[in-house]
């Protein structure tokens, strides 16, 4: 095996590179979800999603006005 050492070094570098990019996305998700349903406290990204959420999850209720 003439490339044994090169192969091991390349695998080590790739492992380090891939390990750094992985992580939790809780912070990014918390920043993106800005609208909260006042009935069930579901977090949504925008007013349009809140309107869709109301029509599917709370059909008897009226969605709140766009007061942002």
C-alpha positions in Angstrom: 0.0 0.0 0.0 1.8 3.1 -1.2 -1.0 5.5 -0.3 -1.8 4.2 3.2 -0.6 7.2 5.1 -2.2 9.6 2.7 -5.5 7.8 3.0 -5.4 7.9 6.8 -4.6 11.6 6.8 -7.4 12.4 4.3 -9.9 10.4 6.4 -8.8 12.3 9.5 -9.1 15.7 7.8 -12.6 14.8 6.5 -13.7 13.6 9.9 -12.6 16.8 11.5 -14.2 19.0 8.8 -17.5 17.1 9.1 -17.5 17.1 12.8 -17.2 20.9 13.0 -20.2 21.5 10.8 -22.6 19.4 12.8 -24.4 21.0 15.7 -27.7 22.0 17.2 -30.1 24.2 15.4 -32.2 25.2 18.4 -30.8 28.8 18.3 -31.5 29.2 14.6 -35.0 27.8 15.0 -35.8 30.1 17.9 -34.8 33.1 15.9 -36.9 32.1 12.9 -40.1 31.3 14.9 -41.5 34.7 15.9 -45.3 34.3 15.9 -47.0 32.3 18.7 -50.5 30.9 18.6 -52.3 32.4 21.6 -54.5 29.3 22.0 -52.1 26.4 21.8 -48.8 28.2 22.0 -47.5 26.8 18.8 -44.5 28.7 17.4 -44.8 29.8 13.7 -42.6 31.8 11.4 -45.1 34.4 10.1 -48.7 35.7 10.1 -49.6 33.7 7.0 -48.6 30.5 8.8 -50.7 31.6 11.8 -53.7 32.1 9.5 -53.2 28.6 8.0 -52.8 27.2 11.5 -56.0 28.7 12.7 -58.0 27.4 9.7 -56.7 23.8 10.3 -56.3 23.5 14.1 -58.8 26.1 15.4 -61.6 26.3 12.7 -64.2 27.8 15.1 -61.9 30.6 16.2 -61.0 33.8 14.4 -57.3 34.5 13.8 -56.0 37.6 15.5 -55.4 40.7 13.4 -52.0 41.4 11.9 -50.8 43.7 14.7 -47.0 43.3 14.4 
